[in-house]
């Protein structure tokens, strides 16, 4: 039955997540792998995050300016940009871009390791494959996604400032002052990065789970990559609603 199978899959995913946390031991080898994974899934994602952030800032500024101009409040556009980015758009869009860029890569790498018997070989050498191959990727995502979110916000605000001040003629001092007055450090800034850490860990766990349990074939690798992107994206959107409902009042 579909419901029974879905319940079993949820239980297996929960046990897999607990095994990842249990295997996360701060050894020298772990930190070497963690640094390598932060570079692979974090630094290599910077170009796509930069492009995405810049165009979101430009689009949101144009939309907000046209809407606020109707009520004679066009100089408040930075309030809309700041709250929109920190509370919703930056954590969610960064996570979705991360899922497409790095989540699919995590799933494909682990599925390929299973198809080429590398995971079984680690077990035969008495090396925990979850500690070696999954835990560093999980913690790298938890660390990298908040940093990528900060980069996304900085590019979006820079693009917004350029369009609002240089193109649309809004006062430069007013733009930054209204932004500074609207964004609260604890309620907006810190919450945004907390949400990003949750989204990064969720994306990495989903990608690692489907890749680690993929069928050891080319078709299995392809299916695992697709499942990782779809399932992780839906979970990010669902968790964003839950966290926003709980944290922002």
VMD Tcl script that draws the C-alpha trace (Angstrom):
set ca {
  {0.00 0.00 0.00}
  {1.32 3.49 -0.82}
  {0.69 4.82 2.71}
  {2.55 1.92 4.34}
  {5.48 2.27 1.93}
  {5.61 6.04 2.50}
  {5.66 5.47 6.28}
  {8.49 2.95 5.92}
  {10.49 5.34 3.72}
  {10.00 8.13 6.26}
  {11.18 5.85 9.06}
  {14.25 4.74 7.10}
  {15.09 8.36 6.30}
  {14.79 9.26 9.99}
  {17.11 6.40 11.02}
  {19.54 7.43 8.27}
  {19.58 11.00 9.64}
  {20.29 9.73 13.15}
  {23.13 7.55 11.85}
  {24.67 10.62 10.15}
  {24.59 12.58 13.42}
  {26.01 9.60 15.33}
  {28.84 9.21 12.78}
  {29.83 12.90 12.98}
  {32.98 12.70 15.09}
  {35.46 15.63 15.11}
  {38.56 13.77 13.93}
  {41.40 15.13 11.79}
  {40.22 13.11 8.79}
  {36.70 14.46 9.26}
  {37.88 18.08 9.15}
  {39.95 17.40 6.02}
  {36.88 15.96 4.29}
  {34.69 18.78 5.64}
  {37.01 21.45 4.21}
  {37.09 19.71 0.85}
  {33.30 19.47 0.74}
  {32.79 23.12 1.74}
  {34.92 24.09 -1.24}
  {33.13 21.69 -3.59}
  {29.54 22.52 -2.68}
  {30.04 26.04 -1.32}
  {32.74 27.88 -3.24}
  {31.77 26.32 -6.56}
  {28.18 27.49 -6.05}
  {29.17 31.16 -5.78}
  {28.71 32.05 -9.49}
  {25.12 30.78 -9.68}
  {24.30 32.41 -6.31}
  {25.75 35.73 -7.51}
  {23.75 35.75 -10.73}
  {20.56 34.66 -8.95}
  {20.94 37.28 -6.20}
  {21.62 40.13 -8.61}
  {18.61 39.44 -10.81}
  {16.29 38.90 -7.83}
  {17.38 42.29 -6.45}
  {16.76 44.00 -9.78}
  {13.35 42.36 -10.32}
  {12.15 42.94 -6.75}
  {13.21 46.59 -6.84}
  {11.38 47.25 -10.09}
  {8.24 45.50 -8.82}
  {8.34 47.25 -5.44}
  {8.99 50.69 -6.95}
  {6.03 50.45 -9.30}
  {3.71 49.23 -6.52}
  {4.82 51.83 -3.94}
  {4.89 54.71 -6.45}
  {1.11 54.40 -6.72}
  {0.81 55.40 -3.05}
  {3.57 58.00 -3.12}
  {5.91 55.83 -1.05}
  {8.52 54.90 -3.66}
  {11.31 55.98 -1.28}
  {10.33 53.07 1.00}
  {11.31 50.46 -1.59}
  {14.38 49.40 0.41}
  {12.07 48.33 3.28}
  {10.28 45.95 0.94}
  {13.58 44.68 -0.46}
  {15.21 44.16 2.94}
  {12.33 42.39 4.65}
  {11.52 40.33 1.57}
  {15.11 39.16 1.17}
  {15.92 38.38 4.79}
  {12.61 36.83 5.81}
  {11.72 34.75 2.75}
  {13.47 35.09 -0.58}
  {17.17 34.85 0.25}
  {17.05 31.67 2.42}
  {14.57 29.90 0.13}
  {16.08 30.84 -3.25}
  {19.62 30.18 -2.06}
  {18.55 26.75 -0.81}
  {16.76 25.93 -4.08}
  {19.80 27.01 -6.13}
  {21.98 24.95 -3.79}
  {19.74 21.91 -4.30}
  {20.01 22.21 -8.08}
  {23.76 22.78 -8.05}
  {25.16 20.81 -5.10}
  {22.30 18.55 -3.96}
  {22.16 16.81 -7.32}
  {25.94 16.44 -7.20}
  {25.83 14.81 -3.74}
  {23.16 12.33 -4.86}
  {25.01 11.48 -8.08}
  {28.36 10.99 -6.32}
  {26.94 8.65 -3.68}
  {24.87 6.72 -6.24}
  {27.99 6.30 -8.38}
  {29.92 5.09 -5.33}
  {27.24 2.45 -4.79}
  {27.18 1.46 -8.47}
  {30.96 0.99 -8.48}
  {30.95 -0.89 -5.12}
  {33.00 1.80 -3.36}
  {30.52 1.93 -0.47}
  {30.71 -1.85 -0.02}
  {34.52 -1.64 -0.20}
  {34.58 0.89 2.65}
  {32.55 -1.52 4.75}
  {34.92 -4.40 3.97}
  {37.85 -2.22 5.13}
  {36.01 -1.58 8.44}
  {35.45 2.08 7.48}
  {31.98 3.47 8.22}
  {30.74 4.71 4.80}
  {28.33 7.16 6.43}
  {31.11 8.73 8.51}
  {33.43 8.84 5.51}
  {31.10 9.85 2.68}
  {27.92 11.35 4.15}
  {28.66 13.18 7.42}
  {31.22 15.65 5.90}
  {28.80 16.52 3.09}
  {25.96 17.10 5.58}
  {27.95 19.46 7.83}
  {29.48 21.21 4.83}
  {25.95 22.04 3.63}
  {24.92 23.26 7.11}
  {27.91 25.65 7.11}
  {27.94 26.63 3.43}
  {24.28 27.50 2.81}
  {24.09 30.32 5.44}
  {27.30 31.79 3.96}
  {25.84 31.50 0.46}
  {22.68 33.22 1.74}
  {24.79 36.13 3.00}
  {26.43 36.35 -0.42}
  {23.00 36.21 -2.10}
  {21.71 39.07 0.09}
  {24.78 41.23 -0.53}
  {24.47 40.85 -4.32}
  {20.71 41.42 -4.25}
  {21.02 44.59 -2.13}
  {23.83 45.92 -4.32}
  {21.75 45.36 -7.45}
  {18.71 46.89 -5.73}
  {20.71 49.97 -4.70}
  {22.00 50.40 -8.25}
  {18.54 50.27 -9.80}
  {16.79 52.30 -7.08}
  {19.40 55.06 -6.69}
  {21.25 55.19 -10.00}
  {18.38 54.34 -12.36}
  {15.12 55.29 -10.62}
  {16.50 58.34 -8.76}
  {15.73 57.44 -5.12}
  {17.84 59.31 -2.58}
  {20.97 57.35 -1.62}
  {20.87 58.24 2.09}
  {17.15 57.54 2.33}
  {17.61 54.13 0.70}
  {20.10 52.93 3.31}
  {18.43 54.65 6.28}
  {15.01 53.09 5.67}
  {16.67 49.71 5.12}
  {18.61 50.00 8.38}
  {15.48 51.04 10.30}
  {13.37 48.17 8.88}
  {15.72 45.20 9.29}
  {16.21 43.91 12.84}
  {19.47 42.10 13.54}
  {17.97 39.33 15.69}
  {14.47 38.93 14.23}
  {15.47 39.14 10.56}
  {19.24 38.70 10.11}
  {19.85 35.82 12.54}
  {16.57 34.05 11.77}
  {17.39 34.12 8.05}
  {20.70 32.36 8.66}
  {19.12 29.86 11.03}
  {16.59 28.97 8.34}
  {19.41 28.65 5.83}
  {21.27 26.17 8.05}
  {18.08 24.07 8.37}
  {17.53 24.17 4.60}
  {21.16 23.23 3.89}
  {21.06 20.27 6.26}
  {17.71 19.13 4.84}
  {18.95 19.33 1.25}
  {22.13 17.40 2.06}
  {20.32 14.69 4.01}
  {17.73 14.13 1.28}
  {20.39 14.04 -1.46}
  {22.63 11.72 0.56}
  {19.76 9.39 1.46}
  {18.51 8.87 -2.08}
  {22.07 8.60 -3.43}
  {23.20 6.20 -0.71}
  {20.22 3.88 -1.36}
  {20.12 4.20 -5.16}
  {19.95 1.17 -7.43}
  {23.55 0.33 -8.51}
  {22.88 1.09 -12.18}
  {23.12 4.07 -14.52}
  {19.34 4.39 -14.41}
  {19.45 4.28 -10.60}
  {21.97 7.12 -10.52}
  {19.84 9.23 -12.83}
  {16.69 8.52 -10.81}
  {18.44 9.35 -7.53}
  {19.56 12.73 -8.89}
  {16.04 13.60 -9.97}
  {14.54 12.46 -6.67}
  {17.10 14.47 -4.70}
  {16.25 17.72 -6.48}
  {12.47 17.24 -6.37}
  {12.18 15.96 -2.80}
  {14.69 18.41 -1.32}
  {13.07 21.38 -3.08}
  {9.61 20.45 -1.80}
  {10.90 19.95 1.75}
  {12.67 23.32 1.68}
  {9.43 25.05 0.65}
  {7.45 23.16 3.30}
  {9.95 23.89 6.08}
  {10.06 27.54 5.03}
  {6.32 27.87 5.61}
  {6.55 26.14 9.00}
  {9.53 28.20 10.19}
  {8.05 31.48 8.92}
  {4.78 30.76 10.72}
  {6.64 30.01 13.95}
  {9.34 32.69 13.87}
  {7.76 35.74 12.18}
  {4.67 37.25 13.81}
}
mol new
graphics top color blue
foreach p $ca { graphics top sphere $p radius 0.5 }
foreach p [lrange $ca 0 end-1] q [lrange $ca 1 end] { graphics top cylinder $p $q radius 0.2 }
display resetview
